[in-house]
């Protein structure tokens, strides 16, 4: 099964292994739009600490399996909304 990428951000290789090990997760991930996948990828990887990235990735897995399409309480990637760049500098 192919695991789809984001629109701008690439999917980390270790994520592919997790997605491929869970059919529901992989199917729900692949149903997302390119931009939605992009937002999840950026949301997880934008965390500065590895522990926070791991927590966010766990949240991504849980939410994707439940069919949720976007990270909760997040203003979006800065390249889509220039007003959010202050949070990523």
SEFIZA-3560 file (N, C-alpha, C; in Angstrom, 3 decimals):
REM SEFIZA-3560
<numar><xx>0.844</xx><yy>-1.181</yy><zz>0.000</zz><atom>N</atom></numar>
<numar><xx>0.000</xx><yy>0.000</yy><zz>0.000</zz><atom>CA</atom></numar>
<numar><xx>0.888</xx><yy>1.243</yy><zz>0.000</zz><atom>C</atom></numar>
<numar><xx>0.509</xx><yy>2.205</yy><zz>-0.788</zz><atom>N</atom></numar>
<numar><xx>1.218</xx><yy>3.486</yy><zz>-0.833</zz><atom>CA</atom></numar>
<numar><xx>0.720</xx><yy>4.384</yy><zz>0.297</zz><atom>C</atom></numar>
<numar><xx>1.626</xx><yy>5.091</yy><zz>0.935</zz><atom>N</atom></numar>
<numar><xx>1.272</xx><yy>6.086</yy><zz>1.942</zz><atom>CA</atom></numar>
<numar><xx>1.537</xx><yy>7.444</yy><zz>1.312</zz><atom>C</atom></numar>
<numar><xx>0.489</xx><yy>8.261</yy><zz>1.239</zz><atom>N</atom></numar>
<numar><xx>0.585</xx><yy>9.543</yy><zz>0.547</zz><atom>CA</atom></numar>
<numar><xx>1.356</xx><yy>10.576</yy><zz>1.359</zz><atom>C</atom></numar>
<numar><xx>1.962</xx><yy>11.510</yy><zz>0.630</zz><atom>N</atom></numar>
<numar><xx>2.758</xx><yy>12.603</yy><zz>1.192</zz><atom>CA</atom></numar>
<numar><xx>1.878</xx><yy>13.820</yy><zz>1.466</zz><atom>C</atom></numar>
<numar><xx>2.494</xx><yy>14.852</yy><zz>2.039</zz><atom>N</atom></numar>
<numar><xx>1.841</xx><yy>16.139</yy><zz>2.187</zz><atom>CA</atom></numar>
<numar><xx>2.012</xx><yy>16.953</yy><zz>0.918</zz><atom>C</atom></numar>
<numar><xx>1.435</xx><yy>18.141</yy><zz>0.901</zz><atom>N</atom></numar>
<numar><xx>1.506</xx><yy>19.032</yy><zz>-0.258</zz><atom>CA</atom></numar>
<numar><xx>2.904</xx><yy>19.633</yy><zz>-0.401</zz><atom>C</atom></numar>
<numar><xx>3.471</xx><yy>20.080</yy><zz>0.693</zz><atom>N</atom></numar>
<numar><xx>4.792</xx><yy>20.700</yy><zz>0.689</zz><atom>CA</atom></numar>
<numar><xx>5.767</xx><yy>19.887</yy><zz>1.545</zz><atom>C</atom></numar>
<numar><xx>5.321</xx><yy>19.466</yy><zz>2.697</zz><atom>N</atom></numar>
<numar><xx>6.180</xx><yy>18.736</yy><zz>3.632</zz><atom>CA</atom></numar>
<numar><xx>6.182</xx><yy>17.245</yy><zz>3.316</zz><atom>C</atom></numar>
<numar><xx>7.362</xx><yy>16.647</yy><zz>3.399</zz><atom>N</atom></numar>
<numar><xx>7.504</xx><yy>15.214</yy><zz>3.135</zz><atom>CA</atom></numar>
<numar><xx>7.223</xx><yy>14.404</yy><zz>4.392</zz><atom>C</atom></numar>
<numar><xx>6.696</xx><yy>13.232</yy><zz>4.178</zz><atom>N</atom></numar>
<numar><xx>6.402</xx><yy>12.319</yy><zz>5.275</zz><atom>CA</atom></numar>
<numar><xx>7.693</xx><yy>11.641</yy><zz>5.739</zz><atom>C</atom></numar>
<numar><xx>8.017</xx><yy>11.728</yy><zz>7.025</zz><atom>N</atom></numar>
<numar><xx>9.213</xx><yy>11.045</yy><zz>7.520</zz><atom>CA</atom></numar>
<numar><xx>9.116</xx><yy>9.526</yy><zz>7.301</zz><atom>C</atom></numar>
<numar><xx>10.236</xx><yy>8.914</yy><zz>6.992</zz><atom>N</atom></numar>
<numar><xx>10.263</xx><yy>7.475</yy><zz>6.696</zz><atom>CA</atom></numar>
<numar><xx>9.727</xx><yy>6.634</yy><zz>7.848</zz><atom>C</atom></numar>
<numar><xx>10.074</xx><yy>6.992</yy><zz>9.090</zz><atom>N</atom></numar>
<numar><xx>9.615</xx><yy>6.182</yy><zz>10.221</zz><atom>CA</atom></numar>
<numar><xx>8.096</xx><yy>6.249</yy><zz>10.399</zz><atom>C</atom></numar>
<numar><xx>7.456</xx><yy>7.309</yy><zz>9.903</zz><atom>N</atom></numar>
<numar><xx>5.999</xx><yy>7.381</yy><zz>9.962</zz><atom>CA</atom></numar>
<numar><xx>5.380</xx><yy>6.355</yy><zz>9.029</zz><atom>C</atom></numar>
<numar><xx>5.994</xx><yy>6.176</yy><zz>7.870</zz><atom>N</atom></numar>
<numar><xx>5.462</xx><yy>5.228</yy><zz>6.887</zz><atom>CA</atom></numar>
<numar><xx>5.347</xx><yy>3.838</yy><zz>7.490</zz><atom>C</atom></numar>
<numar><xx>6.349</xx><yy>3.444</yy><zz>8.262</zz><atom>N</atom></numar>
<numar><xx>6.329</xx><yy>2.133</yy><zz>8.910</zz><atom>CA</atom></numar>
<numar><xx>5.135</xx><yy>2.008</yy><zz>9.848</zz><atom>C</atom></numar>
<numar><xx>4.868</xx><yy>3.056</yy><zz>10.613</zz><atom>N</atom></numar>
<numar><xx>3.729</xx><yy>3.043</yy><zz>11.540</zz><atom>CA</atom></numar>
<numar><xx>2.423</xx><yy>2.953</yy><zz>10.760</zz><atom>C</atom></numar>
<numar><xx>2.283</xx><yy>3.761</yy><zz>9.711</zz><atom>N</atom></numar>
<numar><xx>1.057</xx><yy>3.743</yy><zz>8.915</zz><atom>CA</atom></numar>
<numar><xx>0.840</xx><yy>2.385</yy><zz>8.259</zz><atom>C</atom></numar>
<numar><xx>1.902</xx><yy>1.796</yy><zz>7.747</zz><atom>N</atom></numar>
<numar><xx>1.782</xx><yy>0.505</yy><zz>7.070</zz><atom>CA</atom></numar>
<numar><xx>1.452</xx><yy>-0.629</yy><zz>8.029</zz><atom>C</atom></numar>
<numar><xx>1.734</xx><yy>-0.444</yy><zz>9.308</zz><atom>N</atom></numar>
<numar><xx>1.440</xx><yy>-1.488</yy><zz>10.293</zz><atom>CA</atom></numar>
<numar><xx>-0.009</xx><yy>-1.452</yy><zz>10.769</zz><atom>C</atom></numar>
<numar><xx>-0.765</xx><yy>-0.433</yy><zz>10.372</zz><atom>N</atom></numar>
<numar><xx>-2.158</xx><yy>-0.282</yy><zz>10.813</zz><atom>CA</atom></numar>
<numar><xx>-3.012</xx><yy>0.111</yy><zz>9.612</zz><atom>C</atom></numar>
<numar><xx>-3.802</xx><yy>-0.829</yy><zz>9.132</zz><atom>N</atom></numar>
<numar><xx>-4.583</xx><yy>-0.606</yy><zz>7.908</zz><atom>CA</atom></numar>
<numar><xx>-5.560</xx><yy>0.571</yy><zz>8.035</zz><atom>C</atom></numar>
<numar><xx>-6.285</xx><yy>0.663</yy><zz>9.152</zz><atom>N</atom></numar>
<numar><xx>-7.239</xx><yy>1.763</yy><zz>9.343</zz><atom>CA</atom></numar>
<numar><xx>-6.522</xx><yy>3.108</yy><zz>9.319</zz><atom>C</atom></numar>
<numar><xx>-5.412</xx><yy>3.183</yy><zz>10.014</zz><atom>N</atom></numar>
<numar><xx>-4.626</xx><yy>4.420</yy><zz>10.035</zz><atom>CA</atom></numar>
<numar><xx>-4.179</xx><yy>4.798</yy><zz>8.627</zz><atom>C</atom></numar>
<numar><xx>-3.646</xx><yy>3.833</yy><zz>7.894</zz><atom>N</atom></numar>
<numar><xx>-3.167</xx><yy>4.092</yy><zz>6.529</zz><atom>CA</atom></numar>
<numar><xx>-4.304</xx><yy>4.542</yy><zz>5.619</zz><atom>C</atom></numar>
<numar><xx>-5.446</xx><yy>3.879</yy><zz>5.710</zz><atom>N</atom></numar>
<numar><xx>-6.584</xx><yy>4.242</yy><zz>4.859</zz><atom>CA</atom></numar>
<numar><xx>-7.083</xx><yy>5.642</yy><zz>5.179</zz><atom>C</atom></numar>
<numar><xx>-7.219</xx><yy>5.955</yy><zz>6.469</zz><atom>N</atom></numar>
<numar><xx>-7.695</xx><yy>7.292</yy><zz>6.849</zz><atom>CA</atom></numar>
<numar><xx>-6.683</xx><yy>8.369</yy><zz>6.467</zz><atom>C</atom></numar>
<numar><xx>-5.401</xx><yy>8.080</yy><zz>6.625</zz><atom>N</atom></numar>
<numar><xx>-4.361</xx><yy>9.037</yy><zz>6.233</zz><atom>CA</atom></numar>
<numar><xx>-4.443</xx><yy>9.315</yy><zz>4.736</zz><atom>C</atom></numar>
<numar><xx>-4.580</xx><yy>8.276</yy><zz>3.954</zz><atom>N</atom></numar>
<numar><xx>-4.622</xx><yy>8.436</yy><zz>2.498</zz><atom>CA</atom></numar>
<numar><xx>-5.893</xx><yy>9.130</yy><zz>2.017</zz><atom>C</atom></numar>
<numar><xx>-6.952</xx><yy>9.119</yy><zz>2.817</zz><atom>N</atom></numar>
<numar><xx>-8.198</xx><yy>9.806</yy><zz>2.451</zz><atom>CA</atom></numar>
<numar><xx>-8.098</xx><yy>11.320</yy><zz>2.655</zz><atom>C</atom></numar>
<numar><xx>-7.141</xx><yy>11.752</yy><zz>3.472</zz><atom>N</atom></numar>
<numar><xx>-6.979</xx><yy>13.186</yy><zz>3.720</zz><atom>CA</atom></numar>
<numar><xx>-6.531</xx><yy>13.897</yy><zz>2.450</zz><atom>C</atom></numar>
<numar><xx>-6.846</xx><yy>15.177</yy><zz>2.363</zz><atom>N</atom></numar>
<numar><xx>-6.337</xx><yy>15.977</yy><zz>1.248</zz><atom>CA</atom></numar>
<numar><xx>-4.835</xx><yy>16.183</yy><zz>1.435</zz><atom>C</atom></numar>
<numar><xx>-4.160</xx><yy>16.554</yy><zz>0.359</zz><atom>N</atom></numar>
<numar><xx>-2.722</xx><yy>16.840</yy><zz>0.447</zz><atom>CA</atom></numar>
<numar><xx>-2.446</xx><yy>17.920</yy><zz>1.491</zz><atom>C</atom></numar>
<numar><xx>-3.287</xx><yy>18.929</yy><zz>1.523</zz><atom>N</atom></numar>
<numar><xx>-3.079</xx><yy>20.039</yy><zz>2.458</zz><atom>CA</atom></numar>
<numar><xx>-3.315</xx><yy>19.593</yy><zz>3.896</zz><atom>C</atom></numar>
<numar><xx>-4.318</xx><yy>18.757</yy><zz>4.121</zz><atom>N</atom></numar>
<numar><xx>-4.562</xx><yy>18.255</yy><zz>5.479</zz><atom>CA</atom></numar>
<numar><xx>-3.378</xx><yy>17.410</yy><zz>5.958</zz><atom>C</atom></numar>
<numar><xx>-2.866</xx><yy>16.538</yy><zz>5.088</zz><atom>N</atom></numar>
<numar><xx>-1.686</xx><yy>15.743</yy><zz>5.456</zz><atom>CA</atom></numar>
<numar><xx>-0.501</xx><yy>16.666</yy><zz>5.733</zz><atom>C</atom></numar>
<numar><xx>-0.354</xx><yy>17.683</yy><zz>4.914</zz><atom>N</atom></numar>
<numar><xx>0.713</xx><yy>18.662</yy><zz>5.085</zz><atom>CA</atom></numar>
<numar><xx>0.622</xx><yy>19.336</yy><zz>6.455</zz><atom>C</atom></numar>
<numar><xx>-0.574</xx><yy>19.703</yy><zz>6.862</zz><atom>N</atom></numar>
<numar><xx>-0.748</xx><yy>20.371</yy><zz>8.150</zz><atom>CA</atom></numar>
<numar><xx>-0.402</xx><yy>19.449</yy><zz>9.311</zz><atom>C</atom></numar>
<numar><xx>-0.813</xx><yy>18.187</yy><zz>9.231</zz><atom>N</atom></numar>
<numar><xx>-0.443</xx><yy>17.233</yy><zz>10.279</zz><atom>CA</atom></numar>
<numar><xx>1.075</xx><yy>17.093</yy><zz>10.366</zz><atom>C</atom></numar>
<numar><xx>1.723</xx><yy>16.916</yy><zz>9.218</zz><atom>N</atom></numar>
<numar><xx>3.178</xx><yy>16.738</yy><zz>9.199</zz><atom>CA</atom></numar>
<numar><xx>3.865</xx><yy>17.950</yy><zz>9.821</zz><atom>C</atom></numar>
<numar><xx>3.476</xx><yy>19.136</yy><zz>9.383</zz><atom>N</atom></numar>
<numar><xx>4.116</xx><yy>20.344</yy><zz>9.896</zz><atom>CA</atom></numar>
<numar><xx>3.830</xx><yy>20.525</yy><zz>11.377</zz><atom>C</atom></numar>
<numar><xx>2.600</xx><yy>20.247</yy><zz>11.795</zz><atom>N</atom></numar>
<numar><xx>2.229</xx><yy>20.412</yy><zz>13.200</zz><atom>CA</atom></numar>
<numar><xx>3.112</xx><yy>19.540</yy><zz>14.092</zz><atom>C</atom></numar>
<numar><xx>3.306</xx><yy>18.298</yy><zz>13.695</zz><atom>N</atom></numar>
<numar><xx>4.141</xx><yy>17.397</yy><zz>14.499</zz><atom>CA</atom></numar>
<numar><xx>5.595</xx><yy>17.852</yy><zz>14.479</zz><atom>C</atom></numar>
<numar><xx>6.127</xx><yy>18.105</yy><zz>13.302</zz><atom>N</atom></numar>
<numar><xx>7.553</xx><yy>18.412</yy><zz>13.170</zz><atom>CA</atom></numar>
<numar><xx>7.924</xx><yy>19.820</yy><zz>13.621</zz><atom>C</atom></numar>
<numar><xx>6.942</xx><yy>20.702</yy><zz>13.783</zz><atom>N</atom></numar>
<numar><xx>7.246</xx><yy>22.072</yy><zz>14.219</zz><atom>CA</atom></numar>
<numar><xx>7.565</xx><yy>22.148</yy><zz>15.710</zz><atom>C</atom></numar>
<numar><xx>7.275</xx><yy>21.094</yy><zz>16.451</zz><atom>N</atom></numar>
<numar><xx>7.631</xx><yy>21.075</yy><zz>17.873</zz><atom>CA</atom></numar>
<numar><xx>9.153</xx><yy>21.049</yy><zz>18.002</zz><atom>C</atom></numar>
<numar><xx>9.671</xx><yy>21.836</yy><zz>18.906</zz><atom>N</atom></numar>
<numar><xx>11.126</xx><yy>21.941</yy><zz>19.047</zz><atom>CA</atom></numar>
<numar><xx>11.736</xx><yy>20.732</yy><zz>19.761</zz><atom>C</atom></numar>
<numar><xx>11.019</xx><yy>20.185</yy><zz>20.726</zz><atom>N</atom></numar>
<numar><xx>11.550</xx><yy>19.061</yy><zz>21.499</zz><atom>CA</atom></numar>
<numar><xx>11.081</xx><yy>17.732</yy><zz>20.908</zz><atom>C</atom></numar>
<numar><xx>11.984</xx><yy>16.776</yy><zz>20.915</zz><atom>N</atom></numar>
<numar><xx>11.672</xx><yy>15.435</yy><zz>20.408</zz><atom>CA</atom></numar>
<numar><xx>10.494</xx><yy>14.812</yy><zz>21.165</zz><atom>C</atom></numar>
<numar><xx>10.457</xx><yy>15.009</yy><zz>22.476</zz><atom>N</atom></numar>
<numar><xx>9.377</xx><yy>14.436</yy><zz>23.276</zz><atom>CA</atom></numar>
<numar><xx>8.023</xx><yy>15.012</yy><zz>22.854</zz><atom>C</atom></numar>
<numar><xx>7.992</xx><yy>16.290</yy><zz>22.524</zz><atom>N</atom></numar>
<numar><xx>6.754</xx><yy>16.922</yy><zz>22.064</zz><atom>CA</atom></numar>
<numar><xx>6.368</xx><yy>16.393</yy><zz>20.693</zz><atom>C</atom></numar>
<numar><xx>7.343</xx><yy>16.206</yy><zz>19.829</zz><atom>N</atom></numar>
<numar><xx>7.055</xx><yy>15.615</yy><zz>18.516</zz><atom>CA</atom></numar>
<numar><xx>6.469</xx><yy>14.219</yy><zz>18.673</zz><atom>C</atom></numar>
<numar><xx>7.000</xx><yy>13.436</yy><zz>19.599</zz><atom>N</atom></numar>
<numar><xx>6.480</xx><yy>12.088</yy><zz>19.825</zz><atom>CA</atom></numar>
<numar><xx>5.047</xx><yy>12.126</yy><zz>20.340</zz><atom>C</atom></numar>
<numar><xx>4.763</xx><yy>13.049</yy><zz>21.261</zz><atom>N</atom></numar>
<numar><xx>3.394</xx><yy>13.195</yy><zz>21.775</zz><atom>CA</atom></numar>
<numar><xx>2.441</xx><yy>13.601</yy><zz>20.652</zz><atom>C</atom></numar>
<numar><xx>2.889</xx><yy>14.542</yy><zz>19.833</zz><atom>N</atom></numar>
<numar><xx>2.041</xx><yy>14.997</yy><zz>18.729</zz><atom>CA</atom></numar>
<numar><xx>1.820</xx><yy>13.887</yy><zz>17.704</zz><atom>C</atom></numar>
<numar><xx>2.852</xx><yy>13.090</yy><zz>17.454</zz><atom>N</atom></numar>
<numar><xx>2.682</xx><yy>11.995</yy><zz>16.511</zz><atom>CA</atom></numar>
<numar><xx>1.691</xx><yy>10.969</yy><zz>17.061</zz><atom>C</atom></numar>
<numar><xx>1.769</xx><yy>10.682</yy><zz>18.348</zz><atom>N</atom></numar>
<numar><xx>0.794</xx><yy>9.771</yy><zz>18.970</zz><atom>CA</atom></numar>
<numar><xx>-0.620</xx><yy>10.327</yy><zz>18.833</zz><atom>C</atom></numar>
<numar><xx>-0.757</xx><yy>11.633</yy><zz>19.017</zz><atom>N</atom></numar>
<numar><xx>-2.056</xx><yy>12.294</yy><zz>18.864</zz><atom>CA</atom></numar>
<numar><xx>-2.529</xx><yy>12.193</yy><zz>17.414</zz><atom>C</atom></numar>
<numar><xx>-1.618</xx><yy>12.401</yy><zz>16.464</zz><atom>N</atom></numar>
<numar><xx>-1.938</xx><yy>12.263</yy><zz>15.042</zz><atom>CA</atom></numar>
<numar><xx>-2.487</xx><yy>10.866</yy><zz>14.758</zz><atom>C</atom></numar>
<numar><xx>-1.811</xx><yy>9.840</yy><zz>15.259</zz><atom>N</atom></numar>
<numar><xx>-2.247</xx><yy>8.458</yy><zz>15.039</zz><atom>CA</atom></numar>
<numar><xx>-3.642</xx><yy>8.247</yy><zz>15.606</zz><atom>C</atom></numar>
<numar><xx>-3.843</xx><yy>8.668</yy><zz>16.842</zz><atom>N</atom></numar>
<numar><xx>-5.141</xx><yy>8.497</yy><zz>17.502</zz><atom>CA</atom></numar>
<numar><xx>-6.252</xx><yy>9.231</yy><zz>16.748</zz><atom>C</atom></numar>
<numar><xx>-5.997</xx><yy>10.481</yy><zz>16.422</zz><atom>N</atom></numar>
<numar><xx>-7.014</xx><yy>11.288</yy><zz>15.747</zz><atom>CA</atom></numar>
<numar><xx>-7.300</xx><yy>10.788</yy><zz>14.333</zz><atom>C</atom></numar>
<numar><xx>-6.273</xx><yy>10.365</yy><zz>13.625</zz><atom>N</atom></numar>
<numar><xx>-6.464</xx><yy>9.843</yy><zz>12.265</zz><atom>CA</atom></numar>
<numar><xx>-7.301</xx><yy>8.575</yy><zz>12.282</zz><atom>C</atom></numar>
<numar><xx>-7.053</xx><yy>7.715</yy><zz>13.256</zz><atom>N</atom></numar>
<numar><xx>-7.826</xx><yy>6.475</yy><zz>13.354</zz><atom>CA</atom></numar>
<numar><xx>-9.291</xx><yy>6.761</yy><zz>13.657</zz><atom>C</atom></numar>
<numar><xx>-9.552</xx><yy>7.883</yy><zz>14.340</zz><atom>N</atom></numar>
<numar><xx>-10.928</xx><yy>8.289</yy><zz>14.640</zz><atom>CA</atom></numar>
<numar><xx>-11.571</xx><yy>9.045</yy><zz>13.478</zz><atom>C</atom></numar>
<numar><xx>-10.787</xx><yy>9.322</yy><zz>12.440</zz><atom>N</atom></numar>
<numar><xx>-11.321</xx><yy>9.996</yy><zz>11.265</zz><atom>CA</atom></numar>
<numar><xx>-11.226</xx><yy>11.507</yy><zz>11.286</zz><atom>C</atom></numar>
<numar><xx>-10.528</xx><yy>12.065</yy><zz>12.269</zz><atom>N</atom></numar>
<numar><xx>-10.361</xx><yy>13.517</yy><zz>12.328</zz><atom>CA</atom></numar>
<numar><xx>-9.371</xx><yy>13.966</yy><zz>11.262</zz><atom>C</atom></numar>
<numar><xx>-9.646</xx><yy>15.113</yy><zz>10.666</zz><atom>N</atom></numar>
<numar><xx>-8.907</xx><yy>15.529</yy><zz>9.477</zz><atom>CA</atom></numar>
<numar><xx>-7.877</xx><yy>16.622</yy><zz>9.685</zz><atom>C</atom></numar>
<numar><xx>-7.914</xx><yy>17.307</yy><zz>10.816</zz><atom>N</atom></numar>
<numar><xx>-6.977</xx><yy>18.407</yy><zz>11.047</zz><atom>CA</atom></numar>
<numar><xx>-6.518</xx><yy>18.387</yy><zz>12.503</zz><atom>C</atom></numar>
<numar><xx>-5.302</xx><yy>18.919</yy><zz>12.757</zz><atom>N</atom></numar>
<numar><xx>-4.870</xx><yy>19.062</yy><zz>14.147</zz><atom>CA</atom></numar>
<numar><xx>-5.790</xx><yy>20.049</yy><zz>14.870</zz><atom>C</atom></numar>
<numar><xx>-6.158</xx><yy>19.741</yy><zz>16.075</zz><atom>N</atom></numar>
<numar><xx>-7.051</xx><yy>20.595</yy><zz>16.863</zz><atom>CA</atom></numar>
<numar><xx>-6.310</xx><yy>21.838</yy><zz>17.359</zz><atom>C</atom></numar>
<numar><xx>-7.014</xx><yy>22.922</yy><zz>17.426</zz><atom>N</atom></numar>
<numar><xx>-6.500</xx><yy>24.139</yy><zz>18.073</zz><atom>CA</atom></numar>
<numar><xx>-5.178</xx><yy>24.607</yy><zz>17.485</zz><atom>C</atom></numar>
<numar><xx>-5.073</xx><yy>24.583</yy><zz>16.181</zz><atom>N</atom></numar>
<numar><xx>-3.831</xx><yy>24.978</yy><zz>15.514</zz><atom>CA</atom></numar>
<numar><xx>-4.180</xx><yy>25.917</yy><zz>14.380</zz><atom>C</atom></numar>
<numar><xx>-3.417</xx><yy>26.984</yy><zz>14.247</zz><atom>N</atom></numar>
<numar><xx>-3.759</xx><yy>28.032</yy><zz>13.278</zz><atom>CA</atom></numar>
<numar><xx>-3.290</xx><yy>27.746</yy><zz>11.861</zz><atom>C</atom></numar>
<numar><xx>-2.600</xx><yy>26.648</yy><zz>11.645</zz><atom>N</atom></numar>
<numar><xx>-2.192</xx><yy>26.278</yy><zz>10.295</zz><atom>CA</atom></numar>
<numar><xx>-0.747</xx><yy>26.593</yy><zz>9.985</zz><atom>C</atom></numar>
<numar><xx>-0.292</xx><yy>26.078</yy><zz>8.869</zz><atom>N</atom></numar>
<numar><xx>1.086</xx><yy>26.283</yy><zz>8.430</zz><atom>CA</atom></numar>
<numar><xx>1.322</xx><yy>27.754</yy><zz>8.109</zz><atom>C</atom></numar>
<numar><xx>2.483</xx><yy>28.280</yy><zz>8.452</zz><atom>N</atom></numar>
<numar><xx>2.750</xx><yy>29.695</yy><zz>8.197</zz><atom>CA</atom></numar>
<numar><xx>2.772</xx><yy>30.055</yy><zz>6.720</zz><atom>C</atom></numar>
<numar><xx>3.065</xx><yy>29.113</yy><zz>5.839</zz><atom>N</atom></numar>
<numar><xx>3.066</xx><yy>29.451</yy><zz>4.417</zz><atom>CA</atom></numar>
<numar><xx>1.646</xx><yy>29.556</yy><zz>3.858</zz><atom>C</atom></numar>
<numar><xx>0.641</xx><yy>29.092</yy><zz>4.608</zz><atom>N</atom></numar>
<numar><xx>-0.754</xx><yy>29.265</yy><zz>4.196</zz><atom>CA</atom></numar>
<numar><xx>-1.394</xx><yy>30.471</yy><zz>4.880</zz><atom>C</atom></numar>
<numar><xx>-0.879</xx><yy>30.835</yy><zz>6.041</zz><atom>N</atom></numar>
<numar><xx>-1.436</xx><yy>31.940</yy><zz>6.804</zz><atom>CA</atom></numar>
<numar><xx>-0.275</xx><yy>32.765</yy><zz>7.366</zz><atom>C</atom></numar>
<numar><xx>0.141</xx><yy>33.815</yy><zz>6.656</zz><atom>N</atom></numar>
<numar><xx>1.303</xx><yy>34.610</yy><zz>7.076</zz><atom>CA</atom></numar>
<numar><xx>1.195</xx><yy>35.177</yy><zz>8.490</zz><atom>C</atom></numar>
<numar><xx>-0.009</xx><yy>35.352</yy><zz>9.008</zz><atom>N</atom></numar>
<numar><xx>-0.175</xx><yy>35.896</yy><zz>10.350</zz><atom>CA</atom></numar>
<numar><xx>0.339</xx><yy>34.935</yy><zz>11.426</zz><atom>C</atom></numar>
<numar><xx>0.508</xx><yy>33.662</yy><zz>11.073</zz><atom>N</atom></numar>
<numar><xx>0.963</xx><yy>32.688</yy><zz>12.067</zz><atom>CA</atom></numar>
<numar><xx>2.477</xx><yy>32.580</yy><zz>12.148</zz><atom>C</atom></numar>
<numar><xx>3.212</xx><yy>33.266</yy><zz>11.280</zz><atom>N</atom></numar>
<numar><xx>4.675</xx><yy>33.115</yy><zz>11.261</zz><atom>CA</atom></numar>
<numar><xx>5.318</xx><yy>33.503</yy><zz>12.586</zz><atom>C</atom></numar>
<numar><xx>4.705</xx><yy>34.396</yy><zz>13.338</zz><atom>N</atom></numar>
<numar><xx>5.296</xx><yy>34.802</yy><zz>14.616</zz><atom>CA</atom></numar>
<numar><xx>5.428</xx><yy>33.632</yy><zz>15.583</zz><atom>C</atom></numar>
<numar><xx>4.608</xx><yy>32.599</yy><zz>15.403</zz><atom>N</atom></numar>
<numar><xx>4.643</xx><yy>31.450</yy><zz>16.307</zz><atom>CA</atom></numar>
<numar><xx>5.733</xx><yy>30.448</yy><zz>15.922</zz><atom>C</atom></numar>
<numar><xx>6.354</xx><yy>30.616</yy><zz>14.763</zz><atom>N</atom></numar>
<numar><xx>7.314</xx><yy>29.629</yy><zz>14.284</zz><atom>CA</atom></numar>
<numar><xx>8.720</xx><yy>30.183</yy><zz>14.126</zz><atom>C</atom></numar>
<numar><xx>8.958</xx><yy>31.379</yy><zz>14.572</zz><atom>N</atom></numar>
<numar><xx>10.297</xx><yy>31.979</yy><zz>14.463</zz><atom>CA</atom></numar>
<numar><xx>11.043</xx><yy>31.878</yy><zz>15.766</zz><atom>C</atom></numar>
//
